[in-house]
């Protein structure tokens, strides 16, 4: 359950369009994109996507700063992102349950044979839309970028690359990660209006204020 939002306060049906139906021309185009990505991806990019699949929390975004942003050293910041992780998980799961979109590997036999699936957290059936990883990545990035605005560009670029990893793995469609982006934006905007969340944000901001972190 959400720590900051009331039930129904973030309604996926009011935020996200319905995904394309299986077998529709739009869905077929998305399948074609995933096939092309599977054929062209490099071993290094696939390895990065597999690592991204394993780490579904803010450290996957903050890794651009290396050891300079070790959250073990910043308890207020760690608390903020722990609570944010709960919020993005609740939001994504509610949306997945509402839309119940089949995963690419459920629909396309060629993608089901993808040897990367076992290393990429292929996810549960009918839970493709939106991408939970993308929702987490963009939500973490938007909050982190507000904490460190001088680094916003590289933080948001990392979130985009992290979301792209789900396509490289072949476990989500393009619209799934785009929906994660939209949902994350709406979630963070809503959370920043909540006094309790904003208090955690301000505490983290103060904690990082004297720290000069650069990639």
Buried (B, 14 or more C-beta within 10 A) or exposed (E): EBBBBEEEEBEBEEBBEEBBEEEEEEBBEBBEBBBEBBEEBEEEBBBBBBBBBEBBBBBBBBBBBEEEBEBEEBEBBBBBBEBBBBBBBBBBEBBBEBBEBBBBBBBBEBBBEBEBBEBBBBBEEBBBBBBBBBBBBBBBBBBBBBBBEEBBEBBBEBBBBBBBBBBBBBBBBBBBBBBBBBBBBBBBEBBEEBEEBBEBBEBBBEBBEEEEBEE
